[in-house]
Amino acid sequence: MLVKQNKMNYSRRTFIEFLGKGSVLGVSSIALAPLLKACKTEPTTVDETAEYAAKILFESVVPNSNDAVTLAQGFKDEVLITFGDKISAKDFFGTHSDYIAFIPLNEDASEGILWNNHEYLDPVLMGTYAPYEEKTKEQVDKERYVVGGSFVHIKLSQNGLWSVVQDSEYNIRVNGNTEIPFLWDEKVGGTNSAIGTMGNCAGGITPWGTILTCEENTDMFYGEDIYDENGTIVDKTPSDYHWDKFYDYPTAHFGWVVECNPKTGENQKIVAMGKCAHECATVHQLEDGRVVVYSGDDSNDRCLYKYVSNKPNDLKDGTLYVANLEEGKWITLSYDENEILQQHFKNQTEVLVRLREAAYLVGGSKLNRPEDIEIDPVTGDVLVALTNNIPKGDYHGSIVKIIEDSTDKTGITFKSEVFQVGGKEHGFSCPDNMAFDPKGNFWFTTDVSGSSIGKGEYEFMLSNGLFLIPRTGEKAGQILRVATAPRDAELTGPYFHPSGKYLFLSVQHPGEKSKSIDELTSHWPDGGDAIPKSGVIVISGESLDILMA
């Protein structure tokens, strides 16, 4: 969907009306399920008699190109963990941090399991860069370990600082070497399991306390199969990292939503949600225990999906739909219910493996890089970040609101609105990851590419950042820049502690434009002449305390 940002003018009043009226109260229950809901985006019952107005004593931080996390007044940050930090005797934390989730381990959530995606890697900074002909298996094996994800046991000390509990049983790595079975009755790519997960971008958390991590641009690692009109593989796109030079795994093994269990270390690839460049898997639980999961395919002209399970706590037996925004319909991708799918594919498994083709055939809308998806905790509306689509002239992206006609989100009709667009007049560009805090205020990060930021259309974006839109109070509806990222980096995966007084945030790919170890563009977080490292920070401070009061 092409967004013509130059013809749209959204006022502060429009923004407030979009977010909806009402307030979200603080968390009162300490049971696991309510804590998980408070951390994520389940609809919250609003006490209409309660009055909450966000009190904000700070101004937006001034855009800059500093090699640091620059915060607005009243906020502070601590570095929790970075690439290469030991988490056990055998494992260390991965690189290129993205999606974050936090699962409390005790009643006051002062201890918990932090999950962090490790999306991809920088061969220059790792010392593994080489042309295809020269790359070694040793280099590939080094790269395969640093992607995937990490479970890390963290604890809050009496002085208010978070730290990693070393050698905890919960400190577990999932990476490009991990064998992961498919949650499916038929073989996928000729086998019942795959080796590794990579390209892990955003994700979600289930009501039963497992993590959904999403495999996005897996073609970077193993390429992507090309099919002819008869469904035969005739070629493959080249990979960027050349892992397929030494590991000839089927490309059908990658591009799935993967469920990871923090308590057991077990993992499984969820076939029922299809294969594409999954950005996220945002979960809504129904009263009967079934779930609805939203996911976007993060690439130009790709689609938005919804999975509805048939059984409680189930991610295998359900129906996958693709969105048609022009008609306001969710179109089923069930092989048995769709004649055009029967004409082009052999069975449901083939439909799911070749999801992008299937989605186009049934009429899925081609969108501008659908990335993160969040559910408004007050209104229940579904927000979708469309980051941009430069070939179509959409440089700055937009946020779309999906209003389901069914109250439980299982229906097949909806309304949609292009609510907000990026651009210089709004002070941001390319919305990416989003989050609601426990008070219902809206937060989002931006994803302007390192090669473009500060130039041309993006001249006003000297760095990527973290933004806040208060729901109530004197600054309701204003777009406030809370943080700027270090040089060449983006801020990703914002995730709130149940108290709302701590915001976990990833700093991804600082120094990504470095030409060599001798020509570094960033030294975050250690400074000096240090090689830059991705990692997770914790934002807190008086301004956040006041917001949560």
C-alpha positions as CSV (number, residue, x, y, z in Angstrom):
1,M,0.0,0.0,0.0
2,L,1.6,3.2,-1.1
3,V,1.5,6.0,1.4
4,K,1.6,9.5,0.0
5,Q,2.9,11.2,3.0
6,N,3.0,14.7,1.4
7,K,-0.8,14.7,1.1
8,M,-1.5,13.8,4.7
9,N,-1.6,16.1,7.7
10,Y,-2.4,14.5,11.1
11,S,-3.0,16.8,14.0
12,R,-2.4,16.2,17.6
13,R,-6.2,15.9,18.1
14,T,-6.3,13.1,15.4
15,F,-3.5,11.3,17.3
16,I,-5.4,11.4,20.6
17,E,-8.6,10.2,19.0
18,F,-6.6,7.4,17.4
19,L,-5.1,6.2,20.6
20,G,-8.6,6.3,22.3
21,K,-9.8,7.6,25.5
22,G,-9.5,6.0,28.9
23,S,-6.7,5.0,31.1
24,V,-4.7,1.9,32.0
25,L,-4.2,1.2,35.7
26,G,-1.1,-0.2,37.2
27,V,-0.5,-3.9,37.7
28,S,-2.2,-5.2,40.8
29,S,-1.9,-9.0,40.3
30,I,1.4,-10.8,40.6
31,A,0.4,-14.1,39.0
32,L,2.4,-15.1,36.0
33,A,-0.4,-14.7,33.4
34,P,-1.3,-11.1,34.5
35,L,2.4,-10.2,34.5
36,L,2.8,-11.5,31.0
37,K,-0.2,-9.5,29.9
38,A,1.1,-6.4,31.5
39,C,4.4,-6.8,29.7
40,K,2.8,-7.2,26.3
41,T,-0.3,-6.0,24.6
42,E,-3.4,-7.9,25.8
43,P,-6.5,-5.7,26.1
44,T,-6.9,-4.3,29.6
45,T,-10.1,-3.7,31.5
46,V,-10.3,0.0,32.1
47,D,-11.7,1.6,35.2
48,E,-13.7,4.4,33.8
49,T,-13.8,6.2,37.1
50,A,-10.0,6.3,37.3
51,E,-8.2,9.4,36.2
52,Y,-4.7,9.2,34.9
53,A,-2.8,12.0,33.1
54,A,0.7,11.5,32.0
55,K,2.9,14.0,33.8
56,I,5.9,14.8,31.6
57,L,8.6,17.2,32.8
58,F,11.0,16.7,29.9
59,E,11.4,17.9,26.3
60,S,12.4,15.8,23.3
61,V,16.1,15.1,23.1
62,V,17.7,17.1,20.3
63,P,18.6,15.0,17.2
64,N,22.3,14.3,17.1
65,S,24.9,11.9,15.7
66,N,26.7,11.2,19.0
67,D,28.3,7.8,19.5
68,A,26.1,7.2,22.6
69,V,22.6,6.6,23.8
70,T,21.5,10.1,24.4
71,L,18.4,10.4,26.7
72,A,15.9,13.1,27.5
73,Q,16.1,14.7,30.9
74,G,15.1,12.5,33.8
75,F,16.0,9.2,32.0
76,K,19.2,7.1,32.6
77,D,20.4,3.8,31.2
78,E,22.6,1.0,32.2
79,V,24.2,-1.6,29.9
80,L,22.9,-5.0,30.9
81,I,24.7,-7.3,28.5
82,T,26.5,-7.1,25.2
83,F,27.8,-9.4,22.5
84,G,30.4,-11.8,23.8
85,D,29.6,-11.6,27.5
86,K,29.7,-15.0,29.1
87,I,26.4,-16.4,30.4
88,S,27.7,-19.9,31.3
89,A,30.8,-22.0,31.3
90,K,30.2,-22.9,27.6
91,D,28.0,-20.1,26.2
92,F,28.2,-16.4,25.5
93,F,25.7,-13.7,24.5
94,G,25.0,-13.4,20.8
95,T,25.2,-10.4,18.5
96,H,22.8,-7.9,16.8
97,S,20.3,-7.8,19.5
98,D,16.6,-7.3,18.6
99,Y,13.3,-8.4,20.1
100,I,13.2,-8.6,23.9
101,A,10.8,-10.4,26.3
102,F,10.9,-10.7,30.0
103,I,9.3,-13.6,32.0
104,P,9.1,-12.9,35.8
105,L,10.4,-15.6,38.1
106,N,9.0,-14.3,41.4
107,E,6.1,-12.2,42.7
108,D,7.6,-8.8,42.5
109,A,9.3,-9.5,39.2
110,S,12.7,-8.6,40.7
111,E,14.1,-11.7,38.9
112,G,13.2,-13.0,35.5
113,I,14.3,-14.6,32.3
114,L,15.2,-12.2,29.6
115,W,15.0,-13.4,26.0
116,N,16.9,-11.5,23.3
117,N,16.9,-12.2,19.5
118,H,20.2,-12.1,17.7
119,E,19.1,-11.2,14.2
120,Y,22.3,-11.2,12.0
121,L,26.0,-10.3,12.2
122,D,28.7,-8.1,10.8
123,P,31.5,-10.2,9.2
124,V,33.8,-7.1,9.1
125,L,33.6,-6.6,12.9
126,M,33.8,-10.3,13.6
127,G,36.8,-10.9,11.3
128,T,34.9,-13.4,9.1
129,Y,34.4,-11.4,6.0
130,A,35.7,-13.1,2.8
131,P,34.5,-13.5,-0.8
132,Y,32.7,-16.8,-1.6
133,E,35.8,-18.5,-3.0
134,E,37.8,-17.7,0.1
135,K,35.4,-18.2,3.0
136,T,36.3,-21.0,5.3
137,K,34.1,-23.5,7.2
138,E,35.7,-22.2,10.4
139,Q,34.4,-18.7,9.6
140,V,30.9,-20.0,8.9
141,D,30.8,-22.0,12.1
142,K,31.8,-18.9,14.0
143,E,29.0,-17.0,12.4
144,R,26.4,-19.7,13.0
145,Y,26.9,-19.6,16.7
146,V,26.4,-15.8,17.3
147,V,22.8,-15.6,15.8
148,G,19.5,-17.0,17.0
149,G,18.7,-16.0,20.6
150,S,19.6,-16.1,24.3
151,F,17.7,-16.8,27.4
152,V,19.4,-15.0,30.3
153,H,18.5,-15.0,34.0
154,I,18.6,-11.4,35.4
155,K,18.1,-10.0,38.8
156,L,17.4,-6.6,40.3
157,S,19.7,-5.5,43.1
158,Q,18.8,-3.3,46.1
159,N,20.5,-0.4,44.4
160,G,18.1,-0.6,41.5
161,L,20.5,-2.1,38.9
162,W,20.0,-5.2,36.9
163,S,22.6,-7.9,36.4
164,V,23.0,-11.3,34.9
165,V,22.9,-14.4,37.1
166,Q,25.9,-16.3,35.9
167,D,25.7,-20.0,35.2
168,S,22.0,-20.1,35.9
169,E,20.1,-23.1,34.6
170,Y,18.0,-20.6,32.6
171,N,21.0,-19.2,30.7
172,I,20.5,-21.0,27.3
173,R,21.6,-20.2,23.8
174,V,19.6,-21.1,20.7
175,N,21.6,-20.6,17.5
176,G,22.4,-21.6,13.9
177,N,23.6,-25.1,15.1
178,T,20.5,-26.0,17.2
179,E,18.4,-28.8,15.9
180,I,14.8,-27.7,16.0
181,P,11.8,-30.1,15.1
182,F,8.9,-28.9,13.0
183,L,5.5,-28.8,14.7
184,W,3.8,-30.5,11.8
185,D,2.7,-34.0,10.8
186,E,4.4,-34.0,7.4
187,K,8.1,-33.5,6.6
188,V,9.3,-30.0,5.5
189,G,12.1,-29.9,3.0
190,G,12.4,-33.7,3.3
191,T,12.9,-33.9,7.1
192,N,11.1,-33.5,10.4
193,S,13.6,-31.1,11.8
194,A,15.9,-28.2,10.8
195,I,19.3,-27.2,11.9
196,G,19.5,-23.7,13.3
197,T,17.5,-20.5,13.6
198,M,18.7,-17.2,12.3
199,G,17.4,-13.9,11.0
200,N,15.5,-13.6,14.3
201,C,13.9,-10.2,14.2
202,A,10.9,-9.4,16.4
203,G,8.6,-11.9,18.2
204,G,6.0,-12.5,20.8
205,I,5.2,-14.2,24.0
206,T,2.5,-16.9,24.5
207,P,0.0,-17.0,27.5
208,W,1.7,-20.2,28.6
209,G,5.1,-18.5,28.9
210,T,7.1,-19.5,25.8
211,I,8.8,-17.2,23.4
212,L,7.9,-16.8,19.7
213,T,11.0,-15.7,17.8
214,C,10.6,-14.9,14.1
215,E,13.0,-15.9,11.3
216,E,13.1,-12.9,9.0
217,N,15.7,-12.5,6.2
218,T,17.0,-16.1,6.2
219,D,17.9,-15.8,2.5
220,M,21.0,-13.9,3.7
221,F,22.3,-17.1,5.2
222,Y,21.2,-19.9,2.9
223,G,19.6,-18.2,-0.2
224,E,16.1,-18.8,-1.3
225,D,14.6,-21.4,-3.6
226,I,13.1,-20.3,-7.0
227,Y,10.2,-22.4,-8.3
228,D,8.9,-22.8,-11.8
229,E,5.2,-22.9,-12.8
230,N,5.0,-26.6,-11.9
231,G,6.3,-26.1,-8.4
232,T,9.8,-27.5,-9.2
233,I,12.8,-25.9,-7.7
234,V,14.9,-24.6,-10.6
235,D,17.3,-22.2,-9.0
236,K,18.3,-20.5,-5.8
237,T,19.1,-16.8,-4.9
238,P,22.7,-16.4,-3.7
239,S,23.2,-16.0,0.0
240,D,25.1,-13.1,1.6
241,Y,27.1,-15.0,4.2
242,H,27.7,-18.1,2.0
243,W,26.7,-20.6,4.7
244,D,25.3,-22.8,2.0
245,K,28.9,-23.3,0.7
246,F,29.5,-25.8,3.5
247,Y,25.9,-26.6,4.8
248,D,23.5,-27.6,2.0
249,Y,20.3,-27.3,4.0
250,P,16.9,-26.9,2.2
251,T,15.9,-23.2,2.3
252,A,12.4,-24.5,3.2
253,H,13.8,-25.1,6.7
254,F,14.1,-21.4,7.4
255,G,11.6,-18.5,7.5
256,W,9.3,-19.7,10.3
257,V,8.0,-18.6,13.7
258,V,10.0,-20.6,16.3
259,E,8.6,-21.4,19.8
260,C,11.3,-21.5,22.5
261,N,10.6,-22.8,26.0
262,P,12.7,-21.0,28.7
263,K,12.1,-23.6,31.4
264,T,13.0,-26.7,29.3
265,G,15.2,-25.4,26.5
266,E,12.9,-27.1,24.0
267,N,12.2,-25.4,20.6
268,Q,9.9,-26.1,17.6
269,K,9.2,-24.4,14.3
270,I,5.6,-23.5,13.8
271,V,4.6,-24.5,10.3
272,A,1.0,-23.5,10.6
273,M,1.9,-19.8,10.5
274,G,3.7,-20.2,7.1
275,K,7.2,-19.3,5.8
276,C,8.1,-15.8,5.0
277,A,10.3,-12.9,6.4
278,H,8.4,-12.9,9.7
279,E,8.9,-9.7,11.6
280,C,6.8,-10.5,14.7
281,A,4.2,-12.9,16.2
282,T,1.9,-10.8,18.4
283,V,-0.4,-13.0,20.5
284,H,-3.9,-12.4,21.6
285,Q,-5.5,-15.0,23.9
286,L,-9.2,-15.8,23.9
287,E,-11.3,-16.6,26.9
288,D,-11.5,-20.3,25.9
289,G,-7.7,-20.6,25.7
290,R,-7.3,-20.3,22.0
291,V,-5.0,-17.7,20.5
292,V,-4.9,-15.3,17.6
293,V,-1.4,-14.4,16.3
294,Y,-0.6,-11.5,14.0
295,S,2.6,-11.4,11.9
296,G,4.0,-9.3,9.1
297,D,6.3,-10.2,6.2
298,D,9.0,-7.5,6.4
299,S,9.8,-6.7,2.8
300,N,8.5,-4.4,0.1
301,D,5.1,-5.3,-1.2
302,R,4.5,-8.2,1.2
303,C,1.5,-9.2,3.3
304,L,0.0,-9.1,6.8
305,Y,-1.2,-12.4,8.3
306,K,-3.4,-13.7,11.1
307,Y,-3.4,-17.2,12.6
308,V,-6.4,-18.4,14.6
309,S,-6.0,-21.6,16.6
310,N,-8.7,-24.2,16.8
311,K,-7.8,-25.5,20.2
312,P,-6.6,-24.0,23.5
313,N,-2.9,-23.4,23.9
314,D,-2.3,-24.7,20.3
315,L,-0.1,-23.4,17.5
316,K,-0.5,-26.4,15.2
317,D,-4.1,-26.8,14.4
318,G,-5.7,-23.6,13.1
319,T,-6.4,-21.3,10.2
320,L,-4.0,-18.9,8.6
321,Y,-5.4,-15.8,6.9
322,V,-3.9,-13.0,4.8
323,A,-5.2,-9.4,4.9
324,N,-6.8,-7.6,2.0
325,L,-6.9,-4.0,3.3
326,E,-8.8,-2.7,0.2
327,E,-11.8,-5.0,0.9
328,G,-11.3,-5.2,4.7
329,K,-11.2,-9.0,4.7
330,W,-9.1,-11.8,6.1
331,I,-8.8,-14.4,3.3
332,T,-8.2,-18.0,4.3
333,L,-5.1,-19.8,3.2
334,S,-6.6,-23.2,3.8
335,Y,-5.9,-25.5,0.9
336,D,-9.2,-27.4,1.3
337,E,-11.3,-24.2,1.2
338,N,-9.6,-22.3,-1.7
339,E,-9.9,-23.6,-5.2
340,I,-7.1,-21.4,-6.6
341,L,-4.7,-22.9,-4.1
342,Q,-5.6,-26.4,-5.2
343,Q,-4.8,-25.4,-8.7
344,H,-1.3,-24.2,-7.9
345,F,-0.1,-26.4,-4.9
346,K,-0.2,-30.1,-4.0
347,N,-1.2,-29.7,-0.4
348,Q,-1.4,-27.5,2.7
349,T,2.3,-28.0,3.4
350,E,3.3,-26.6,0.0
351,V,1.0,-23.7,0.5
352,L,2.7,-22.8,3.8
353,V,6.2,-23.3,2.4
354,R,5.5,-21.1,-0.5
355,L,3.3,-18.7,1.5
356,R,4.2,-15.5,-0.4
357,E,3.0,-17.0,-3.7
358,A,-0.2,-18.3,-2.0
359,A,-1.0,-15.0,-0.4
360,Y,-0.8,-13.1,-3.7
361,L,-3.0,-15.7,-5.5
362,V,-5.8,-15.3,-3.0
363,G,-5.7,-11.5,-3.0
364,G,-3.4,-10.4,-0.1
365,S,-2.6,-6.7,-0.1
366,K,0.9,-5.8,-1.0
367,L,2.1,-3.5,1.9
368,N,5.1,-1.3,2.6
369,R,7.3,-3.6,4.8
370,P,4.9,-4.6,7.5
371,E,7.1,-4.9,10.6
372,D,6.1,-4.9,14.2
373,I,2.4,-5.3,15.4
374,E,1.0,-4.3,18.7
375,I,-2.5,-4.5,20.3
376,D,-3.7,-1.3,22.0
377,P,-4.4,-2.3,25.6
378,V,-7.2,0.2,25.9
379,T,-9.1,-0.1,22.6
380,G,-8.0,-3.6,21.5
381,D,-7.2,-2.1,18.0
382,V,-4.2,-3.7,16.1
383,L,-1.4,-1.4,15.2
384,V,0.9,-2.3,12.3
385,A,4.1,-0.5,11.5
386,L,4.7,-0.1,7.8
387,T,8.4,1.0,7.7
388,N,8.7,2.3,4.1
389,N,8.8,1.3,0.5
390,I,11.3,3.4,-1.3
391,P,10.6,2.0,-4.9
392,K,7.0,3.2,-4.5
393,G,8.1,6.6,-3.1
394,D,7.2,5.9,0.5
395,Y,10.4,7.0,2.2
396,H,9.1,7.6,5.7
397,G,6.6,4.8,6.4
398,S,3.4,4.9,8.4
399,I,1.4,3.3,11.2
400,V,-1.9,1.6,10.2
401,K,-4.7,0.7,12.6
402,I,-6.7,-2.5,12.1
403,I,-10.1,-2.4,13.8
404,E,-11.5,-6.0,13.9
405,D,-15.3,-6.2,13.5
406,S,-15.3,-9.2,15.8
407,T,-14.6,-8.5,19.5
408,D,-12.5,-11.6,19.9
409,K,-10.4,-10.9,16.7
410,T,-11.3,-14.3,15.1
411,G,-13.6,-12.8,12.5
412,I,-12.8,-12.3,8.8
413,T,-13.8,-8.6,8.4
414,F,-12.2,-5.5,9.6
415,K,-11.7,-1.8,9.0
416,S,-8.3,-0.1,8.6
417,E,-7.0,3.4,8.7
418,V,-3.7,5.0,7.8
419,F,-3.3,6.9,11.0
420,Q,0.2,8.4,11.1
421,V,2.9,8.9,8.6
422,G,6.6,9.6,9.1
423,G,8.3,12.7,7.7
424,K,10.2,15.8,8.7
425,E,7.1,17.5,9.9
426,H,6.5,14.7,12.4
427,G,10.1,14.4,13.5
428,F,10.5,10.7,12.7
429,S,10.9,8.3,9.8
430,C,10.5,4.6,9.3
431,P,8.6,3.3,12.3
432,D,9.7,-0.2,13.3
433,N,9.2,-1.7,16.8
434,M,6.4,-0.6,19.0
435,A,5.2,-1.0,22.6
436,F,2.6,0.2,25.1
437,D,3.6,0.8,28.7
438,P,1.4,-0.3,31.6
439,K,-0.3,3.1,31.5
440,G,-1.2,2.8,27.8
441,N,1.3,5.3,26.5
442,F,2.6,4.5,23.0
443,W,6.3,4.0,22.3
444,F,8.1,3.2,19.1
445,T,11.5,3.0,17.5
446,T,12.8,3.9,14.0
447,D,14.7,2.0,11.4
448,V,16.4,4.3,8.9
449,S,19.2,2.3,7.2
450,G,22.8,3.2,8.0
451,S,23.5,4.0,4.4
452,S,20.7,6.6,4.3
453,I,20.5,8.2,7.7
454,G,21.4,11.9,7.7
455,K,21.2,12.1,3.9
456,G,18.6,13.3,1.4
457,E,15.1,12.4,2.5
458,Y,16.6,11.4,5.9
459,E,18.7,14.5,6.5
460,F,16.6,15.5,9.5
461,M,17.1,12.0,11.1
462,L,20.7,12.3,12.3
463,S,20.2,9.0,14.2
464,N,17.6,6.4,14.9
465,G,15.6,6.9,18.1
466,L,13.0,5.9,20.6
467,F,9.8,7.9,20.7
468,L,6.9,8.3,23.1
469,I,3.4,9.5,22.4
470,P,1.6,10.1,25.7
471,R,-2.1,9.0,25.9
472,T,-3.2,11.7,28.4
473,G,-2.0,14.9,30.0
474,E,-0.8,18.2,28.6
475,K,1.4,16.6,26.0
476,A,-1.1,13.9,24.9
477,G,-0.7,13.1,21.2
478,Q,2.7,14.8,20.9
479,I,5.6,12.9,19.5
480,L,8.5,13.1,22.0
481,R,12.0,11.8,21.2
482,V,13.2,10.0,24.4
483,A,16.4,8.6,23.1
484,T,18.8,8.6,20.2
485,A,20.9,5.6,19.1
486,P,24.7,5.5,18.9
487,R,26.4,6.0,15.6
488,D,25.1,3.7,12.8
489,A,22.8,1.9,15.3
490,E,19.1,1.4,15.7
491,L,17.1,0.9,18.9
492,T,15.0,-2.2,18.8
493,G,12.7,-4.5,20.8
494,P,11.4,-2.2,23.5
495,Y,9.8,-4.2,26.3
496,F,8.5,-3.0,29.7
497,H,9.0,-4.5,33.1
498,P,5.6,-5.1,34.7
499,S,6.1,-2.1,37.0
500,G,6.7,0.1,34.0
501,K,9.7,1.6,35.8
502,Y,12.2,-0.3,33.6
503,L,12.4,-0.4,29.8
504,F,14.5,-3.1,28.3
505,L,15.9,-1.9,24.9
506,S,18.3,-3.4,22.4
507,V,21.1,-1.4,20.7
508,Q,21.7,-3.1,17.3
509,H,24.6,-2.9,14.9
510,P,26.5,0.2,16.2
511,G,29.3,0.9,13.7
512,E,27.7,-1.1,10.9
513,K,29.4,1.2,8.3
514,S,32.9,0.4,9.6
515,K,35.1,-0.6,6.6
516,S,37.5,-2.4,8.7
517,I,38.7,-2.9,12.3
518,D,41.1,0.0,11.7
519,E,38.3,2.3,10.4
520,L,35.6,2.0,13.0
521,T,32.6,4.4,12.9
522,S,31.5,3.6,16.5
523,H,33.0,2.4,19.7
524,W,29.8,1.8,21.7
525,P,29.5,0.9,24.5
526,D,33.1,0.7,25.8
527,G,34.4,3.8,24.1
528,G,38.1,4.5,23.4
529,D,39.3,2.3,20.5
530,A,37.0,-0.6,21.4
531,I,35.2,-2.6,18.7
532,P,31.4,-1.7,18.8
533,K,29.0,-4.4,20.1
534,S,25.3,-4.8,20.1
535,G,23.5,-5.4,23.4
536,V,20.7,-4.7,25.8
537,I,20.3,-1.6,28.0
538,V,17.8,-0.8,30.7
539,I,16.2,2.6,30.8
540,S,14.9,4.0,34.0
541,G,14.9,7.2,36.0
542,E,12.7,9.9,37.5
543,S,10.9,10.7,34.2
544,L,9.8,7.1,33.8
545,D,8.8,6.9,37.5
546,I,6.6,10.0,37.0
547,L,5.0,8.6,33.9
548,M,4.1,5.4,35.9
549,A,2.8,7.3,38.9
